Amino acid sequence: MIVVIIIITAVASNGRNSPNTPAGSSSSRQQHASSPAAAPPAPHVPQTLINFSGSGIRNSAPFTVGSGPVTVHYSYDCSSNGSEGNFSADLLYGNQSSLNSDDQPIANELGTGGSQTTTVYPQDPGQRYYLSVDSECSWSVKVSQ
């Protein structure tokens, strides 16, 4: 009989506060303090590595490229020539006749002009790259990372 009373008491008190449980708490449910949401990481703001412009065949001054992809925006205008022209640009590192060099093609176009943004993936982060541009037109190249 005592066993039955204990079982009935246990079943009847299920979901109610026991004398040892503080009000508003449940022994089967834990309340979790809400933690503030972590702030999202700040977006990456690209840094301009070089702005390079001119006409004809030119190489830029060297600049350091970090790890990861590089964004290149270029434009060229051949209207002063009165005809189509070629625009070719590369991102280069090292002596191009050596196996320890890197050549990332940016553009090779024939037309009266245009502009485009492209992404290249330098193989030697931390190294000093330079731009090589070959065109009879006016051009500009901006490299960001």
Contacts in CASP RR format, 6 or more apart in sequence:
PFRMAT RR
TARGET T0000
AUTHOR 0000-0000-0000
METHOD contacts of the structure
MODEL  1
MIVVIIIITAVASNGRNSPNTPAGSSSSRQQHASSPAAAPPAPHVPQTLI
NFSGSGIRNSAPFTVGSGPVTVHYSYDCSSNGSEGNFSADLLYGNQSSLN
SDDQPIANELGTGGSQTTTVYPQDPGQRYYLSVDSECSWSVKVSQ
15 26 0 8 1.000
15 28 0 8 1.000
17 23 0 8 1.000
17 24 0 8 1.000
17 25 0 8 1.000
17 26 0 8 1.000
18 27 0 8 1.000
21 27 0 8 1.000
25 31 0 8 1.000
46 71 0 8 1.000
46 144 0 8 1.000
46 145 0 8 1.000
47 144 0 8 1.000
47 145 0 8 1.000
48 142 0 8 1.000
48 143 0 8 1.000
48 144 0 8 1.000
49 63 0 8 1.000
49 64 0 8 1.000
49 65 0 8 1.000
49 70 0 8 1.000
49 143 0 8 1.000
49 144 0 8 1.000
49 145 0 8 1.000
50 60 0 8 1.000
50 61 0 8 1.000
50 63 0 8 1.000
50 131 0 8 1.000
50 141 0 8 1.000
50 142 0 8 1.000
50 143 0 8 1.000
51 140 0 8 1.000
51 141 0 8 1.000
51 142 0 8 1.000
52 58 0 8 1.000
52 60 0 8 1.000
52 131 0 8 1.000
52 133 0 8 1.000
52 140 0 8 1.000
52 141 0 8 1.000
52 142 0 8 1.000
52 143 0 8 1.000
53 138 0 8 1.000
53 139 0 8 1.000
53 140 0 8 1.000
53 141 0 8 1.000
54 133 0 8 1.000
54 138 0 8 1.000
54 139 0 8 1.000
54 140 0 8 1.000
55 135 0 8 1.000
55 136 0 8 1.000
55 137 0 8 1.000
55 138 0 8 1.000
55 139 0 8 1.000
56 133 0 8 1.000
56 134 0 8 1.000
56 135 0 8 1.000
56 136 0 8 1.000
56 137 0 8 1.000
56 139 0 8 1.000
57 133 0 8 1.000
57 134 0 8 1.000
57 135 0 8 1.000
58 132 0 8 1.000
58 133 0 8 1.000
59 130 0 8 1.000
59 131 0 8 1.000
59 132 0 8 1.000
59 133 0 8 1.000
60 130 0 8 1.000
60 131 0 8 1.000
60 132 0 8 1.000
60 133 0 8 1.000
60 141 0 8 1.000
61 130 0 8 1.000
62 128 0 8 1.000
62 129 0 8 1.000
62 130 0 8 1.000
63 128 0 8 1.000
63 129 0 8 1.000
63 130 0 8 1.000
63 143 0 8 1.000
64 126 0 8 1.000
64 127 0 8 1.000
64 128 0 8 1.000
64 129 0 8 1.000
65 91 0 8 1.000
65 93 0 8 1.000
65 122 0 8 1.000
65 124 0 8 1.000
65 125 0 8 1.000
65 126 0 8 1.000
65 127 0 8 1.000
65 128 0 8 1.000
65 129 0 8 1.000
65 145 0 8 1.000
66 122 0 8 1.000
66 125 0 8 1.000
66 126 0 8 1.000
66 145 0 8 1.000
67 125 0 8 1.000
67 126 0 8 1.000
68 121 0 8 1.000
68 122 0 8 1.000
68 125 0 8 1.000
68 145 0 8 1.000
69 119 0 8 1.000
69 120 0 8 1.000
69 121 0 8 1.000
69 145 0 8 1.000
70 91 0 8 1.000
70 104 0 8 1.000
70 119 0 8 1.000
70 120 0 8 1.000
70 121 0 8 1.000
70 122 0 8 1.000
70 143 0 8 1.000
70 144 0 8 1.000
70 145 0 8 1.000
71 117 0 8 1.000
71 118 0 8 1.000
71 119 0 8 1.000
71 143 0 8 1.000
71 144 0 8 1.000
71 145 0 8 1.000
72 89 0 8 1.000
72 91 0 8 1.000
72 106 0 8 1.000
72 117 0 8 1.000
72 118 0 8 1.000
72 119 0 8 1.000
72 120 0 8 1.000
72 141 0 8 1.000
72 142 0 8 1.000
72 143 0 8 1.000
72 144 0 8 1.000
73 115 0 8 1.000
73 116 0 8 1.000
73 117 0 8 1.000
73 141 0 8 1.000
73 142 0 8 1.000
73 144 0 8 1.000
74 87 0 8 1.000
74 89 0 8 1.000
74 106 0 8 1.000
74 107 0 8 1.000
74 115 0 8 1.000
74 116 0 8 1.000
74 118 0 8 1.000
74 139 0 8 1.000
74 140 0 8 1.000
74 141 0 8 1.000
74 142 0 8 1.000
75 113 0 8 1.000
75 114 0 8 1.000
75 115 0 8 1.000
75 116 0 8 1.000
75 139 0 8 1.000
75 140 0 8 1.000
76 87 0 8 1.000
76 109 0 8 1.000
76 113 0 8 1.000
76 114 0 8 1.000
76 115 0 8 1.000
76 135 0 8 1.000
76 137 0 8 1.000
76 138 0 8 1.000
76 139 0 8 1.000
76 140 0 8 1.000
77 112 0 8 1.000
77 113 0 8 1.000
77 114 0 8 1.000
77 137 0 8 1.000
77 138 0 8 1.000
77 139 0 8 1.000
78 84 0 8 1.000
78 85 0 8 1.000
78 111 0 8 1.000
78 112 0 8 1.000
78 113 0 8 1.000
78 136 0 8 1.000
78 137 0 8 1.000
78 138 0 8 1.000
79 112 0 8 1.000
79 113 0 8 1.000
80 137 0 8 1.000
80 138 0 8 1.000
81 136 0 8 1.000
81 137 0 8 1.000
82 112 0 8 1.000
83 112 0 8 1.000
84 110 0 8 1.000
84 111 0 8 1.000
84 112 0 8 1.000
85 110 0 8 1.000
85 111 0 8 1.000
85 112 0 8 1.000
85 113 0 8 1.000
85 135 0 8 1.000
85 136 0 8 1.000
85 137 0 8 1.000
86 108 0 8 1.000
86 109 0 8 1.000
86 110 0 8 1.000
86 111 0 8 1.000
86 134 0 8 1.000
86 135 0 8 1.000
86 136 0 8 1.000
86 137 0 8 1.000
87 107 0 8 1.000
87 108 0 8 1.000
87 109 0 8 1.000
87 110 0 8 1.000
87 111 0 8 1.000
87 113 0 8 1.000
87 133 0 8 1.000
87 134 0 8 1.000
87 135 0 8 1.000
87 137 0 8 1.000
87 139 0 8 1.000
88 107 0 8 1.000
88 108 0 8 1.000
88 109 0 8 1.000
88 133 0 8 1.000
88 134 0 8 1.000
88 135 0 8 1.000
89 105 0 8 1.000
89 106 0 8 1.000
89 107 0 8 1.000
89 131 0 8 1.000
89 132 0 8 1.000
89 133 0 8 1.000
89 134 0 8 1.000
89 135 0 8 1.000
89 139 0 8 1.000
89 141 0 8 1.000
90 103 0 8 1.000
90 104 0 8 1.000
90 105 0 8 1.000
90 106 0 8 1.000
90 131 0 8 1.000
90 132 0 8 1.000
91 102 0 8 1.000
91 103 0 8 1.000
91 104 0 8 1.000
91 106 0 8 1.000
91 120 0 8 1.000
91 122 0 8 1.000
91 129 0 8 1.000
91 130 0 8 1.000
91 131 0 8 1.000
91 143 0 8 1.000
92 101 0 8 1.000
92 102 0 8 1.000
92 103 0 8 1.000
92 104 0 8 1.000
92 129 0 8 1.000
92 130 0 8 1.000
92 131 0 8 1.000
92 132 0 8 1.000
93 101 0 8 1.000
93 102 0 8 1.000
93 122 0 8 1.000
93 123 0 8 1.000
93 124 0 8 1.000
93 127 0 8 1.000
93 128 0 8 1.000
93 129 0 8 1.000
93 130 0 8 1.000
94 100 0 8 1.000
94 101 0 8 1.000
94 102 0 8 1.000
94 127 0 8 1.000
95 101 0 8 1.000
96 103 0 8 1.000
102 122 0 8 1.000
102 123 0 8 1.000
102 124 0 8 1.000
102 127 0 8 1.000
102 129 0 8 1.000
104 120 0 8 1.000
104 121 0 8 1.000
104 122 0 8 1.000
104 123 0 8 1.000
105 120 0 8 1.000
106 118 0 8 1.000
106 120 0 8 1.000
106 131 0 8 1.000
106 141 0 8 1.000
107 116 0 8 1.000
107 118 0 8 1.000
113 137 0 8 1.000
122 129 0 8 1.000
131 141 0 8 1.000
131 143 0 8 1.000
133 139 0 8 1.000
133 141 0 8 1.000
END
